[in-house]
Amino acid sequence: MKLFAPKYYLDFTCIADKCRHSCCIGWEIDIDSETRKKYDNLKCKYSEKILESIDESGEPHFRLGEGERCPHLNGSGLCEIIINVGEEYLCDICREHPRFYNDTACGREVGLGMACEEACRIILSSDEYSEMVELDEDDGEEIEGEFDAVSLRKEIYGILLKPLPYCKRLEILYSRFGVEPGLIDCEHARVLINSLEYMDESHKAMFLNYSSDLIESEKSDKMLERALAYFVYRHCSGAEDYEDFRSSLGFCFFCERLLSSIVRNADEQRFFELARILSEEIEYSEDNTDLIKSSFPIN
């Protein structure tokens, strides 16, 4: 089947040792079965170090070292597996990050996750979020059924691209789909934020500044628009039905307003970093995502 991506996807390349928030630090790195077989059959000087670094308890994964660093991340911030045996020996999670995939009624789509700082910079700097490009064929499965989330996403993008103040465009979206951040009152929102899981507890206090209020800001509105377009692309495109689409859209609106609440007076670089933190803390936790989605009263 065909594989599609936003046009900005073509601009992404891992910045490796230039990355300030390496995905090789702080994350458990699971080893898929095919790559595990490759390691067993690998015959070279470095293969012994690879095998010694694997923890077989539960799903096989690399045993993290001091500072929760991958044992194959060298002092220069480069991957010793790539250096010694080649990129084809990376496990799936390393090769694919920060990509995600959605199977839709129109084909399979791939995107970039904002928890990656370079992906975040590209996403928040591009107005090409509505432009899709066709990549190579993919072995994903086309969703069967009548519901077409992609057409609704295109409608959302059409509204976001209207020459109107950003707050007005949000109001139009809230009215069109009957879901808005205000469906969760401030007290409930704070309880919700307080109950989330955090990689860094210091982020909780920052997130508790959440407000669903619409406040115009020429400084941040354009990047908030791009962020919302990204959230919709990632979380609504694979919706199974209209109810699922609307609850996912509620999640997207919540994340956009949370980002708006924490980026006030932030310069561009700080905006990028705060968006990355939000993505890492919320989007990359299935429990956090599900909890927020389930909090929206969708009738």
Summary of the structure (lengths in Angstrom):
residues: 299
radius of gyration: 20.3
end to end distance: 34.8
largest distance: 62.5
contacts: 872
relative contact order: 0.13
helix: 51%
strand: 11%
